[in-house]
């Protein structure tokens, strides 16, 4: 599977499909996964905690890929995330990310998340862990 197809499938599974349990995450992300997002650093367990925090906050999510470029084992994306919180509020985020992909799954992500629309208290959704 091409690196960009692997990234697309992972994000669609976790975000659009809402399958954010540890087993699903492990099927797409290497156990040594590291993510640097908006000044925060997450290891694999921190990423699982982030996905659990999203589960607690979100009712639904839709990711739309605006651009995706693959070069070797690196994939750069610009995608929009539209979300509906459990309390009915909505949010929209622009995400610019560079993923490293290996045989065991996604290895790393350097990400910047910018809130386009929504409540100020939801600004941290790109890195929220609790």
N, C-alpha and C positions, 0 to 999 in steps of 0.2 A: 504494500500500500504506500502510495506517495505521502511524503511528510505533510503536505497541505491537506490531503484528504483525511489524514489521521487527526490533525488539529480541528478541522471542520466537524468531523464526526464526534470528537470529544466534547467540543463546546455545545453542539446541538443536543447531544445526549444529556449533558449536565444542566444546560439552561433551558432549552425549548422543551425537552421531554421531562425535565424535573427529576431525573434519576441521579441523585447526589449521594447515594449511600457509599460506604467505604469500598465495597466490592466493585461497584461500577467505576469509581475513581481509580482503583488499582488496575482495572482493565485498560485504562487509557493513559495513566501517568506512572512513570518509573518510581520505585520506592525511594530513590534518591532525589526526587523532584525538589527544585528550589524555585521560588517566585519572589521577585522584587517588584512591589507595587506601591506607588505613591508614598515612598519613604519607609515602607514596611517590608520585612523579609519573612517569608513563610517557608517552612520545610514541608515535607509530605504531610505530617500530622497537623501542622498549622493550616495547610490547604484543606484537609478534611474538616477541621474546625470551621474554616471559612464557609465551606459548602453547607455545614450544619446550621450556621448562622443565617445563611441565605434561605434555607428551608424554613427556619423559624419566622423570617420576616416576609417572605414572598408568597403570593398566591399563584402568580404566573409570570413567565419571562419569555421574551422573544428576541432572538439574536438575528441581526441582519448584517451580512458581510458586505461592506462597501468596497473593500479591496483586500487582496490576498496575494502575496508574492512568495515564491519558494526558490531558495538557492541552496542546493545541497541539503544539509540537514537543518537548515534554518527556515522558518516561516514567519513572515511579517504580515500582520493583519491590521486593518482599521475596521472596527465593527461597532454597530449601534445596538445597545441593549435597552429594550423597552420592558418595563416591569410594572406589575400591579402588586402592591403590598397587601398583606392580609387585612389591613384596616381599610382597604379600598383606594388609598392614595396611589398615584402613578408616579413613575420616574423614568427619565431617559438619560442614558449615559453614552458617551463616546469613549471607545477603548482603542488604544494603539498599543500593540504588543508584538514582541519578537520571541518566538518559541524555538527552543532547541529540541530536536526529536531524535531518538535513538531506537535501537531494536526493541528495547523494553518499554517503549512508550515515550510520552512527552517528558523531557528531562528538566527543562527550565523555561521560565517566562520572565521577561523584562517588560513591565506594563505601566502605562499611564492611563488613568481613568478620569474622565472629566464629566461632571454632572451638567447636562444640558437643560434639564427641566425636572422639577419636583421639589420636595421639601428639603430644607437645609440639613435636617437631622439625618437624612438618607445619603448624604454626600460620601460617607465612608463605605458604601456597599461594596466597592471594589476590593476592600481589604478587611472588612468586618469579620471578627472572630467570635464575638459574643453579643 
